[in-house]
Amino acid sequence: MPVIRRNIVPLRYSDPSVVAYVRSPSDWMVSNCGWIRGREGVLLVDTCGTERDTLDLVSDVRKYSTVEMPLTLVLTHAHGTHHNGAGVALRNGGRILAAPTAVPIIRSGPQCNEEIFACANWGKLEAPRPEAVHAVIEPVEVDLGGVVVEVVPFPGTAHTDGDLVLFEPRTGTLFTGDLLSVGSTPFAVHGSIPGWLTALDWLDKMFPDVRTFVPGHGGLSHPGSFPVAVLRTYLHWLLDATASAGTPDFAELATIARRRWPTWTVPERHIGNLLRAHADQHGERLASAEAMRAIRDAAGGRIDLDTLLGLGKS
């Protein structure tokens, strides 16, 4: 069983500070977060999937700030890995910013997906106060005192239908959410493959001054390592592999994907991504529940989070 590590990576030490919170190895319910601290407030990027992990995150954030500092939580999208801990993070107050389509999902509370995951140790996960969750319809600037963070929603469907990113210009740090994954199989079931390709072009055009990518999953990356190009190649392959009329052998294609990207974690996601790509380009509706069951079956059954994440152990 892998040990889940949380690595605090300062990208700027002095005020304002910019920190990437990289959790590894990347897996189900193991995603990256981060925070930016100014003189008058702290901005947290995403939470964790369980109460314990979110409490650890908040504790680490407060070591770099103060309890009194107002907290703004920005959620890059509405997948439980990233937003389950929203209510936990705001127990002492604060506000949440999210894309408009993500707002009702976040307000409804954590996602445990019991058909897919086996877990007895989620902890006490509560929904945030509805009035604390605010929609980001257009790009906004969050002034933390001495640092201004750009919060920018993607105008379309990509990884999900409600993705946004955060850019800190002074350090050139872009928190991409799951629009980028590095060394981890992307997850496209709830999005659009063509739309995701459009989003990658959008990232290139909107943020030409990026020096560090903080992806939703995987290690930090830099433009010279071509993380966008790697993901673009994979998304194009999904479309090419499912372009022919008729129903392809999705299991065989998923096996080919595993061989082509052998080091990527969570390879069971390939089959869900192939189902998504096929539906996108053949005008079909994809039932996300069906795709998730295919992923579950490719993983060998319900995914045991207690074992995977070491939950319930001191």
Residue pairs with C-beta under 8 A, 6 or more apart in sequence:
1 307
1 308
1 310
2 25
2 27
2 308
3 310
4 23
4 24
4 25
4 27
4 30
4 309
4 310
5 23
5 24
5 25
6 21
6 22
6 23
6 56
6 57
6 60
7 21
7 22
7 23
7 24
8 19
8 20
8 21
8 60
9 19
9 20
9 21
9 22
9 220
10 17
10 18
10 19
11 18
11 19
11 20
11 171
11 173
11 212
12 18
12 170
12 171
15 37
15 38
15 39
15 146
16 36
16 37
16 38
16 39
16 144
16 145
16 146
16 147
16 170
17 36
17 37
17 64
18 34
18 35
18 36
18 168
18 170
18 171
18 173
19 34
19 35
19 36
19 37
19 64
20 32
20 34
20 173
20 212
20 214
20 220
21 32
21 33
21 34
21 35
21 57
21 60
22 32
22 214
22 219
22 220
23 30
23 31
23 32
23 33
23 48
23 53
24 30
24 218
24 219
25 265
26 181
26 183
26 184
26 217
26 218
26 265
26 266
27 184
27 265
27 266
27 308
27 309
28 81
28 117
28 266
28 303
28 305
28 308
29 48
29 49
29 50
29 53
29 80
29 81
29 117
29 305
29 308
29 309
30 81
30 217
30 309
31 46
31 48
31 49
31 81
31 82
31 178
31 216
31 217
32 46
32 214
32 215
32 216
32 217
32 218
33 44
33 45
33 46
33 47
33 48
33 57
34 44
34 45
34 46
34 175
34 214
35 42
35 43
35 44
35 45
35 61
35 64
35 65
36 42
36 43
36 45
36 144
36 147
36 149
36 166
36 168
37 43
37 64
37 65
37 69
37 144
37 147
38 143
38 144
38 145
38 146
38 147
39 144
39 145
39 146
40 69
40 70
40 143
40 144
40 145
40 146
41 69
41 70
41 71
41 72
41 144
41 145
42 61
42 64
42 65
42 69
42 70
42 71
42 72
42 144
43 71
43 72
43 73
43 74
43 142
43 144
43 149
43 166
44 57
44 58
44 61
44 71
44 72
44 73
44 74
44 89
45 74
45 76
45 166
45 175
45 214
46 74
46 75
46 76
46 82
46 83
46 175
46 177
46 216
47 54
47 57
47 73
47 75
47 82
47 83
47 84
47 85
47 86
47 88
47 89
48 54
48 56
48 57
48 81
48 84
48 85
49 80
49 81
49 82
49 84
49 85
49 122
50 84
50 85
50 119
50 121
50 122
50 123
50 125
50 309
50 311
51 85
51 88
51 122
51 123
51 124
51 125
52 121
52 123
52 311
53 85
53 309
54 84
54 85
54 88
54 89
55 88
57 85
57 89
58 88
58 89
67 92
70 93
70 94
71 89
71 90
71 92
71 93
71 94
71 95
72 94
72 95
72 96
72 97
72 142
72 144
73 86
73 89
73 90
73 94
73 95
73 96
73 97
74 96
74 97
74 98
74 142
74 151
74 164
74 166
75 82
75 83
75 86
75 96
75 97
75 98
75 102
75 106
76 82
76 163
76 164
76 165
76 166
76 175
76 176
76 177
76 178
76 179
76 216
77 83
77 98
77 99
77 102
77 159
77 160
77 162
77 163
77 164
77 177
77 178
78 98
78 101
78 102
78 105
78 106
78 160
78 162
79 111
79 160
79 178
79 187
79 190
80 110
80 111
80 112
80 113
82 177
82 178
82 216
83 98
83 102
83 105
83 106
83 110
83 111
84 110
84 111
84 112
84 122
84 125
85 110
85 125
86 96
86 106
86 127
86 128
86 133
87 109
87 110
87 125
87 126
87 127
87 128
87 129
88 123
88 124
88 125
88 126
90 96
90 128
90 129
90 132
94 132
95 132
95 133
95 134
96 106
96 128
96 132
96 133
96 134
97 134
97 136
97 140
97 142
97 151
97 164
98 106
98 133
98 134
98 135
98 136
98 162
98 164
99 135
99 136
99 153
99 154
99 162
99 163
99 164
100 135
100 136
100 137
100 153
100 162
101 160
101 161
101 162
102 160
102 162
103 133
103 134
103 135
103 162
105 111
105 162
106 127
106 128
106 133
107 127
107 128
107 130
107 133
108 127
109 125
109 126
109 127
110 122
110 125
110 126
110 127
112 119
112 122
112 125
113 292
115 289
115 292
115 293
115 296
115 302
116 292
116 293
116 295
116 296
116 302
116 303
117 302
117 303
117 305
118 302
118 303
118 304
118 305
118 306
119 304
119 305
119 306
119 311
120 306
120 311
120 312
121 305
121 306
121 311
121 312
136 151
136 153
136 164
137 153
138 153
139 150
139 151
139 152
139 153
140 150
140 151
141 148
141 149
141 150
141 151
142 148
142 149
142 151
147 168
147 170
148 169
149 166
149 167
149 168
150 166
150 167
150 168
150 169
151 164
151 165
151 166
152 164
152 165
152 166
152 167
152 206
153 162
153 163
153 164
154 163
154 164
154 165
154 179
154 199
154 202
156 192
156 195
156 198
156 199
157 191
157 192
157 195
158 179
158 191
158 192
158 195
158 196
158 198
158 199
159 177
159 178
159 179
159 186
159 187
159 188
159 190
159 191
159 196
159 199
159 216
160 178
160 190
160 191
161 190
161 191
163 177
163 178
163 179
163 199
164 177
165 174
165 175
165 176
165 177
165 179
165 203
165 207
166 174
166 175
167 173
167 174
167 175
167 207
167 210
169 209
171 211
171 212
172 209
172 210
172 211
172 212
173 210
173 211
173 212
173 214
174 203
174 207
174 210
174 212
174 213
174 214
175 214
176 203
176 213
176 214
176 215
176 216
177 216
178 186
178 187
178 215
178 216
178 217
179 196
179 199
179 200
179 203
179 216
180 203
180 213
180 215
180 216
180 221
180 227
180 228
180 231
181 187
181 215
181 216
181 217
181 218
181 231
182 213
182 215
182 217
182 218
182 219
182 220
182 221
182 227
182 230
183 217
183 218
183 219
183 263
183 264
183 265
184 217
184 218
184 264
184 265
184 266
185 261
185 264
185 265
185 266
185 267
185 268
185 269
185 270
185 273
186 196
186 231
186 234
186 235
186 269
186 273
187 266
187 269
187 272
187 273
188 196
188 235
188 238
188 272
188 273
188 276
188 277
189 272
189 273
189 275
189 276
189 286
189 288
189 291
189 292
189 295
190 288
191 276
192 276
192 280
193 235
193 238
193 239
193 273
193 276
193 277
193 280
193 281
194 239
194 280
194 281
196 235
197 232
197 235
197 236
200 228
200 231
200 232
200 235
203 228
204 228
210 223
211 222
211 223
212 220
212 221
212 222
213 220
213 221
213 222
213 223
213 227
214 220
215 221
215 227
221 227
234 261
237 257
237 260
238 273
238 274
238 276
238 277
239 277
239 280
239 281
241 248
241 253
241 256
241 257
241 274
241 277
242 248
242 253
242 274
242 277
242 278
242 281
242 282
243 281
245 282
247 278
248 274
248 278
250 271
250 274
250 275
250 278
250 294
251 271
251 298
253 270
253 271
253 274
254 267
254 270
254 271
254 274
254 298
257 267
257 270
257 273
257 274
258 267
258 270
261 267
267 298
268 295
268 296
268 298
268 299
269 295
270 298
271 291
271 294
271 295
271 298
272 291
272 292
272 294
272 295
275 286
275 290
275 291
275 294
276 286
276 291
278 284
279 285
279 286
280 286
296 302
296 303
305 311
306 312
